Amino acid sequence: MTETDRLDHDIAGLQRLLTVAWKDLANPSLTRFQRREAINQMKLCSGELRRALDAVEADRIHQREARKRQEGMTPAPAVPEAESRWRFLAPPVYL
């Protein structure tokens, strides 16, 4: 399984998890504490989903640029390939 396949799998799982969480949040028997905990977990899950989506988008942009370079349409990037890839995989900064 390639990294892109793994990210696609993670994205689908996170989307399903958020869908179920939203449905569970509508349950009137949840206590205030349970509701707050569910919302906190949903926020964490949403952040992970955003990072996965950003990583997939960065990978697609990288592949598109590599194809263009092979066809001789654009010059090579100034940043080394490995360094640019790790820039997108950096952990998020929470404020």
C-alpha positions in Angstrom: 0.0 0.0 0.0 1.5 3.3 -1.1 1.5 6.4 1.1 -1.3 8.0 -1.0 -3.4 4.8 -0.7 -2.8 4.9 3.1 -3.8 8.6 3.3 -6.9 7.9 1.2 -7.8 5.1 3.5 -7.3 7.3 6.6 -9.4 10.1 5.0 -12.3 7.7 4.4 -12.1 6.4 8.0 -11.9 9.9 9.5 -14.9 11.0 7.4 -16.9 8.0 8.6 -15.9 8.6 12.2 -17.0 12.2 12.0 -20.3 11.2 10.4 -21.1 8.8 13.2 -19.9 11.3 15.8 -22.3 14.0 14.5 -25.2 11.5 14.7 -24.2 10.4 18.2 -24.0 14.1 19.3 -27.7 14.4 18.6 -28.5 11.8 21.3 -30.5 13.6 24.0 -29.3 11.2 26.7 -25.7 12.5 26.6 -24.6 14.4 29.6 -23.0 17.8 29.3 -19.6 16.2 30.0 -20.0 13.5 27.4 -21.2 16.0 24.8 -18.1 18.2 25.5 -15.8 15.2 25.3 -17.4 14.2 22.0 -16.9 17.7 20.6 -13.3 17.7 21.7 -12.7 14.3 19.9 -14.4 15.6 16.8 -12.1 18.7 16.8 -9.0 16.4 17.0 -10.4 14.2 14.3 -11.1 17.2 12.1 -7.5 18.4 12.5 -6.2 14.9 11.5 -8.5 14.9 8.5 -7.3 18.4 7.4 -3.7 17.3 7.7 -4.4 14.2 5.6 -6.2 16.2 3.0 -3.3 18.7 2.9 -0.8 15.9 2.5 -2.8 14.3 -0.4 -3.1 17.7 -2.1 0.7 18.3 -1.7 1.4 14.9 -3.1 -0.8 15.5 -6.1 0.8 18.9 -6.8 4.2 17.3 -6.5 3.2 14.6 -9.0 1.8 17.2 -11.4 4.9 19.3 -11.3 7.1 16.2 -11.8 5.1 15.3 -14.9 5.5 18.8 -16.2 9.2 18.6 -15.6 9.5 15.3 -17.5 7.6 16.9 -20.4 10.0 19.9 -20.3 7.4 22.4 -19.4 8.8 23.9 -16.2 12.2 24.0 -14.6 13.1 21.9 -11.5 12.1 23.5 -8.1 14.7 25.4 -6.2 14.0 23.4 -3.0 15.4 19.8 -2.9 12.6 17.3 -3.3 13.0 15.5 0.1 13.1 18.9 1.9 9.9 20.1 0.2 8.1 16.8 1.0 8.9 17.0 4.8 7.7 20.6 4.9 4.2 19.3 4.3 4.4 16.5 6.8 5.4 18.8 9.7 3.2 18.6 12.8 0.6 21.3 13.2 1.0 24.3 15.4 -1.8 24.9 17.9 -2.5 28.4 19.1 
